[in-house]
Amino acid sequence: MATLRELDSSDFDDIKTLFRGVFTQPPWNDDWSDEAQLDAYLKDLMGARTPLTLGLIEDGELIGLSLGSIKHWYEGTEYVIDELCIRTDLQGKGYGTRFLALIEEHLRGLDLHVIYLTTDRDVPAFGFYLSHGFKGAPTDVALYKVF
């Protein structure tokens, strides 16, 4: 049975392999061919002031990943997930559901009771999160500017 483990820099190569393996595939199709950019991105996430990187481990292998950080807000302390994934060949087999349950259990042990994340509306992840009790923030909107 898959278990949860906090990850650190010693897990970097496994994190990088899983991340690239998932997010370069549909529906994301991200181009992570620039090795330096990928390393910098993952190190940014793992090097946040209060990082919390969690892995779903089965048979000693990293099969799920949550890259995020703990953030303090006036309403309480939250786990903000920047990236969450399950190995592509294992998606749709209950591992994501198990991973979320383990994450919530772990967070309760840290006295955290809020998970905040963003995703695209037009990908399967959106429906997955909704089916697991996540709700759209009524006033939040993601904005960006390219210049």
C-alpha atoms as an extended CHARMM CRD file, in Angstrom:
* protein
*
       147  EXT
         1         1  MET       CA              0.0000000000        0.0000000000        0.0000000000  PROA      1               0.0000000000
         2         2  ALA       CA              1.2550000000        3.4640000000       -0.8820000000  PROA      2               0.0000000000
         3         3  THR       CA              2.4940000000        5.6250000000        1.9840000000  PROA      3               0.0000000000
         4         4  LEU       CA              3.3050000000        9.2940000000        2.4890000000  PROA      4               0.0000000000
         5         5  ARG       CA              6.7660000000       10.6370000000        3.1890000000  PROA      5               0.0000000000
         6         6  GLU       CA              8.1620000000       14.1430000000        3.5180000000  PROA      6               0.0000000000
         7         7  LEU       CA             10.7690000000       14.6710000000        0.8140000000  PROA      7               0.0000000000
         8         8  ASP       CA             13.9060000000       16.7840000000        0.8270000000  PROA      8               0.0000000000
         9         9  SER       CA             16.8480000000       17.6710000000       -1.3960000000  PROA      9               0.0000000000
        10        10  SER       CA             18.1780000000       14.1100000000       -1.2220000000  PROA      10              0.0000000000
        11        11  ASP       CA             15.0890000000       13.0990000000       -3.2460000000  PROA      11              0.0000000000
        12        12  PHE       CA             15.7000000000       15.7200000000       -5.9440000000  PROA      12              0.0000000000
        13        13  ASP       CA             16.5220000000       13.3460000000       -8.8160000000  PROA      13              0.0000000000
        14        14  ASP       CA             13.3920000000       11.2570000000       -8.1890000000  PROA      14              0.0000000000
        15        15  ILE       CA             11.2720000000       14.4090000000       -7.8760000000  PROA      15              0.0000000000
        16        16  LYS       CA             12.6550000000       15.7660000000      -11.1360000000  PROA      16              0.0000000000
        17        17  THR       CA             12.0890000000       12.4890000000      -12.9950000000  PROA      17              0.0000000000
        18        18  LEU       CA              8.4880000000       12.1630000000      -11.8070000000  PROA      18              0.0000000000
        19        19  PHE       CA              7.6690000000       15.8320000000      -12.3900000000  PROA      19              0.0000000000
        20        20  ARG       CA              9.0520000000       15.8400000000      -15.9300000000  PROA      20              0.0000000000
        21        21  GLY       CA              7.4220000000       12.4910000000      -16.7030000000  PROA      21              0.0000000000
        22        22  VAL       CA              3.9770000000       13.7890000000      -15.7620000000  PROA      22              0.0000000000
        23        23  PHE       CA              3.9520000000       17.3970000000      -16.8970000000  PROA      23              0.0000000000
        24        24  THR       CA              5.4720000000       16.8550000000      -20.3500000000  PROA      24              0.0000000000
        25        25  GLN       CA              2.5560000000       14.5240000000      -21.1670000000  PROA      25              0.0000000000
        26        26  PRO       CA             -1.0610000000       15.3810000000      -22.0230000000  PROA      26              0.0000000000
        27        27  PRO       CA             -3.0070000000       17.2760000000      -20.9280000000  PROA      27              0.0000000000
        28        28  TRP       CA             -0.1920000000       19.5630000000      -19.7460000000  PROA      28              0.0000000000
        29        29  ASN       CA              2.3720000000       19.1420000000      -22.5380000000  PROA      29              0.0000000000
        30        30  ASP       CA              4.8260000000       21.4710000000      -20.7830000000  PROA      30              0.0000000000
        31        31  ASP       CA              8.2360000000       21.8100000000      -22.4220000000  PROA      31              0.0000000000
        32        32  TRP       CA             10.7130000000       21.0470000000      -19.6390000000  PROA      32              0.0000000000
        33        33  SER       CA             13.6030000000       20.3140000000      -22.0060000000  PROA      33              0.0000000000
        34        34  ASP       CA             15.6660000000       23.1720000000      -20.5370000000  PROA      34              0.0000000000
        35        35  GLU       CA             17.4480000000       21.3030000000      -17.7460000000  PROA      35              0.0000000000
        36        36  ALA       CA             18.6210000000       24.4430000000      -15.9540000000  PROA      36              0.0000000000
        37        37  GLN       CA             15.1220000000       25.9560000000      -15.9740000000  PROA      37              0.0000000000
        38        38  LEU       CA             13.5760000000       22.7540000000      -14.6040000000  PROA      38              0.0000000000
        39        39  ASP       CA             16.2120000000       22.5090000000      -11.8690000000  PROA      39              0.0000000000
        40        40  ALA       CA             15.6890000000       26.1670000000      -10.9280000000  PROA      40              0.0000000000
        41        41  TYR       CA             11.8860000000       25.7790000000      -10.8260000000  PROA      41              0.0000000000
        42        42  LEU       CA             11.9350000000       22.7170000000       -8.6050000000  PROA      42              0.0000000000
        43        43  LYS       CA             14.6020000000       24.2020000000       -6.3310000000  PROA      43              0.0000000000
        44        44  ASP       CA             12.5280000000       27.3860000000       -6.0300000000  PROA      44              0.0000000000
        45        45  LEU       CA              9.5490000000       25.3670000000       -4.8240000000  PROA      45              0.0000000000
        46        46  MET       CA             11.5900000000       23.1580000000       -2.5270000000  PROA      46              0.0000000000
        47        47  GLY       CA             13.5320000000       26.1180000000       -1.1670000000  PROA      47              0.0000000000
        48        48  ALA       CA             10.5820000000       28.2620000000       -0.1090000000  PROA      48              0.0000000000
        49        49  ARG       CA             10.7880000000       29.7650000000        3.3780000000  PROA      49              0.0000000000
        50        50  THR       CA              8.4560000000       27.0590000000        4.7270000000  PROA      50              0.0000000000
        51        51  PRO       CA              8.4940000000       24.2780000000        2.1190000000  PROA      51              0.0000000000
        52        52  LEU       CA              6.4680000000       21.1160000000        2.4740000000  PROA      52              0.0000000000
        53        53  THR       CA              7.2910000000       18.5730000000       -0.2040000000  PROA      53              0.0000000000
        54        54  LEU       CA              5.3810000000       15.3190000000        0.1150000000  PROA      54              0.0000000000
        55        55  GLY       CA              5.7750000000       12.0840000000       -1.7820000000  PROA      55              0.0000000000
        56        56  LEU       CA              3.5330000000        9.0950000000       -2.3120000000  PROA      56              0.0000000000
        57        57  ILE       CA              5.7580000000        6.0360000000       -2.0980000000  PROA      57              0.0000000000
        58        58  GLU       CA              4.9290000000        2.5190000000       -3.2410000000  PROA      58              0.0000000000
        59        59  ASP       CA              7.4320000000       -0.3320000000       -3.1570000000  PROA      59              0.0000000000
        60        60  GLY       CA             10.1870000000        2.1870000000       -2.4550000000  PROA      60              0.0000000000
        61        61  GLU       CA              9.3780000000        4.2280000000       -5.5560000000  PROA      61              0.0000000000
        62        62  LEU       CA              8.1280000000        7.8240000000       -5.7630000000  PROA      62              0.0000000000
        63        63  ILE       CA              4.7770000000        7.6830000000       -7.5820000000  PROA      63              0.0000000000
        64        64  GLY       CA              3.1060000000       10.8750000000       -6.3580000000  PROA      64              0.0000000000
        65        65  LEU       CA              4.3780000000       14.3390000000       -5.5940000000  PROA      65              0.0000000000
        66        66  SER       CA              3.0790000000       17.4460000000       -3.8540000000  PROA      66              0.0000000000
        67        67  LEU       CA              5.3160000000       20.5100000000       -3.9890000000  PROA      67              0.0000000000
        68        68  GLY       CA              4.0780000000       23.2990000000       -1.7860000000  PROA      68              0.0000000000
        69        69  SER       CA              4.6770000000       25.4630000000        1.2260000000  PROA      69              0.0000000000
        70        70  ILE       CA              3.0860000000       26.4480000000        4.4750000000  PROA      70              0.0000000000
        71        71  LYS       CA              1.7780000000       30.0040000000        4.3850000000  PROA      71              0.0000000000
        72        72  HSD       CA              0.4620000000       32.0930000000        7.2090000000  PROA      72              0.0000000000
        73        73  TRP       CA             -2.7080000000       34.0420000000        6.5440000000  PROA      73              0.0000000000
        74        74  TYR       CA             -5.0160000000       36.0800000000        8.7490000000  PROA      74              0.0000000000
        75        75  GLU       CA             -7.6060000000       33.2950000000        8.6560000000  PROA      75              0.0000000000
        76        76  GLY       CA             -5.0610000000       30.6560000000        9.6260000000  PROA      76              0.0000000000
        77        77  THR       CA             -2.1470000000       28.6960000000        8.3040000000  PROA      77              0.0000000000
        78        78  GLU       CA             -2.5190000000       26.9440000000        4.9450000000  PROA      78              0.0000000000
        79        79  TYR       CA             -0.7260000000       24.3720000000        2.8320000000  PROA      79              0.0000000000
        80        80  VAL       CA             -0.4160000000       25.9700000000       -0.5960000000  PROA      80              0.0000000000
        81        81  ILE       CA              0.2220000000       23.3690000000       -3.2760000000  PROA      81              0.0000000000
        82        82  ASP       CA              2.0890000000       24.6060000000       -6.3270000000  PROA      82              0.0000000000
        83        83  GLU       CA              2.3320000000       21.2250000000       -8.0500000000  PROA      83              0.0000000000
        84        84  LEU       CA              0.6100000000       17.9110000000       -7.4010000000  PROA      84              0.0000000000
        85        85  CYS       CA              0.8420000000       14.8170000000       -9.5690000000  PROA      85              0.0000000000
        86        86  ILE       CA              0.6130000000       11.0570000000       -9.7770000000  PROA      86              0.0000000000
        87        87  ARG       CA              2.8070000000        9.0920000000      -12.1700000000  PROA      87              0.0000000000
        88        88  THR       CA              1.0220000000        9.0860000000      -15.5260000000  PROA      88              0.0000000000
        89        89  ASP       CA              0.6010000000        5.3040000000      -15.8550000000  PROA      89              0.0000000000
        90        90  LEU       CA             -1.0190000000        5.1420000000      -12.3960000000  PROA      90              0.0000000000
        91        91  GLN       CA             -3.5420000000        7.9430000000      -12.8510000000  PROA      91              0.0000000000
        92        92  GLY       CA             -7.1770000000        6.9050000000      -12.6020000000  PROA      92              0.0000000000
        93        93  LYS       CA             -6.3660000000        3.9710000000      -10.2950000000  PROA      93              0.0000000000
        94        94  GLY       CA             -7.1330000000        5.5690000000       -6.9290000000  PROA      94              0.0000000000
        95        95  TYR       CA             -3.6250000000        6.7480000000       -6.1050000000  PROA      95              0.0000000000
        96        96  GLY       CA             -4.5970000000       10.4230000000       -6.2660000000  PROA      96              0.0000000000
        97        97  THR       CA             -7.4630000000        9.8320000000       -3.8630000000  PROA      97              0.0000000000
        98        98  ARG       CA             -5.1580000000        7.9590000000       -1.4880000000  PROA      98              0.0000000000
        99        99  PHE       CA             -2.5080000000       10.6730000000       -1.7760000000  PROA      99              0.0000000000
       100       100  LEU       CA             -4.9640000000       13.4630000000       -0.9380000000  PROA      100             0.0000000000
       101       101  ALA       CA             -6.2590000000       11.5090000000        2.0710000000  PROA      101             0.0000000000
       102       102  LEU       CA             -2.7050000000       10.9780000000        3.3250000000  PROA      102             0.0000000000
       103       103  ILE       CA             -1.8550000000       14.6470000000        2.7710000000  PROA      103             0.0000000000
       104       104  GLU       CA             -4.9070000000       15.7350000000        4.7750000000  PROA      104             0.0000000000
       105       105  GLU       CA             -4.0160000000       13.3180000000        7.5750000000  PROA      105             0.0000000000
       106       106  HSD       CA             -0.4400000000       14.6290000000        7.6250000000  PROA      106             0.0000000000
       107       107  LEU       CA             -1.6210000000       18.2470000000        7.6620000000  PROA      107             0.0000000000
       108       108  ARG       CA             -3.9960000000       17.6030000000       10.5730000000  PROA      108             0.0000000000
       109       109  GLY       CA             -0.9660000000       16.3450000000       12.4890000000  PROA      109             0.0000000000
       110       110  LEU       CA              0.6910000000       19.7020000000       11.7810000000  PROA      110             0.0000000000
       111       111  ASP       CA             -2.4960000000       21.4990000000       12.9240000000  PROA      111             0.0000000000
       112       112  LEU       CA             -3.1750000000       22.6980000000        9.3650000000  PROA      112             0.0000000000
       113       113  HSD       CA             -6.7160000000       22.5020000000        8.0440000000  PROA      113             0.0000000000
       114       114  VAL       CA             -6.6720000000       24.2820000000        4.6770000000  PROA      114             0.0000000000
       115       115  ILE       CA             -5.2320000000       23.2660000000        1.3190000000  PROA      115             0.0000000000
       116       116  TYR       CA             -5.0690000000       25.9570000000       -1.3390000000  PROA      116             0.0000000000
       117       117  LEU       CA             -4.1660000000       25.2530000000       -4.9530000000  PROA      117             0.0000000000
       118       118  THR       CA             -4.8380000000       26.3840000000       -8.4890000000  PROA      118             0.0000000000
       119       119  THR       CA             -5.3450000000       24.3850000000      -11.6570000000  PROA      119             0.0000000000
       120       120  ASP       CA             -6.7090000000       24.8570000000      -15.1580000000  PROA      120             0.0000000000
       121       121  ARG       CA            -10.4580000000       24.4550000000      -15.6430000000  PROA      121             0.0000000000
       122       122  ASP       CA            -10.0390000000       22.4940000000      -18.8700000000  PROA      122             0.0000000000
       123       123  VAL       CA             -7.9880000000       19.5670000000      -17.5350000000  PROA      123             0.0000000000
       124       124  PRO       CA             -9.0830000000       16.3920000000      -15.7220000000  PROA      124             0.0000000000
       125       125  ALA       CA             -7.4140000000       17.6080000000      -12.5080000000  PROA      125             0.0000000000
       126       126  PHE       CA            -10.1260000000       20.2590000000      -12.1150000000  PROA      126             0.0000000000
       127       127  GLY       CA            -12.9030000000       17.6620000000      -11.8960000000  PROA      127             0.0000000000
       128       128  PHE       CA            -10.7280000000       15.4680000000       -9.6740000000  PROA      128             0.0000000000
       129       129  TYR       CA            -10.2980000000       18.2520000000       -7.1300000000  PROA      129             0.0000000000
       130       130  LEU       CA            -13.9920000000       19.1450000000       -7.1870000000  PROA      130             0.0000000000
       131       131  SER       CA            -14.9010000000       15.4930000000       -6.6000000000  PROA      131             0.0000000000
       132       132  HSD       CA            -12.6690000000       15.5080000000       -3.5090000000  PROA      132             0.0000000000
       133       133  GLY       CA            -14.3370000000       18.4500000000       -1.8020000000  PROA      133             0.0000000000
       134       134  PHE       CA            -12.3340000000       21.3600000000       -3.1810000000  PROA      134             0.0000000000
       135       135  LYS       CA            -14.3200000000       24.4590000000       -4.0540000000  PROA      135             0.0000000000
       136       136  GLY       CA            -13.5900000000       27.4240000000       -6.2410000000  PROA      136             0.0000000000
       137       137  ALA       CA            -12.5630000000       30.4750000000       -4.2340000000  PROA      137             0.0000000000
       138       138  PRO       CA            -15.5100000000       32.8460000000       -4.6920000000  PROA      138             0.0000000000
       139       139  THR       CA            -13.4590000000       36.0020000000       -5.1100000000  PROA      139             0.0000000000
       140       140  ASP       CA            -10.0220000000       34.7920000000       -6.2470000000  PROA      140             0.0000000000
       141       141  VAL       CA             -8.9260000000       34.9540000000       -9.8420000000  PROA      141             0.0000000000
       142       142  ALA       CA             -5.5540000000       34.1500000000      -11.3820000000  PROA      142             0.0000000000
       143       143  LEU       CA             -4.0090000000       36.9690000000      -13.3880000000  PROA      143             0.0000000000
       144       144  TYR       CA             -0.8400000000       37.1870000000      -15.4350000000  PROA      144             0.0000000000
       145       145  LYS       CA              0.9360000000       39.6360000000      -17.6950000000  PROA      145             0.0000000000
       146       146  VAL       CA              3.4910000000       38.8750000000      -20.3790000000  PROA      146             0.0000000000
       147       147  PHE       CA              5.7000000000       41.7600000000      -21.4290000000  PROA      147             0.0000000000
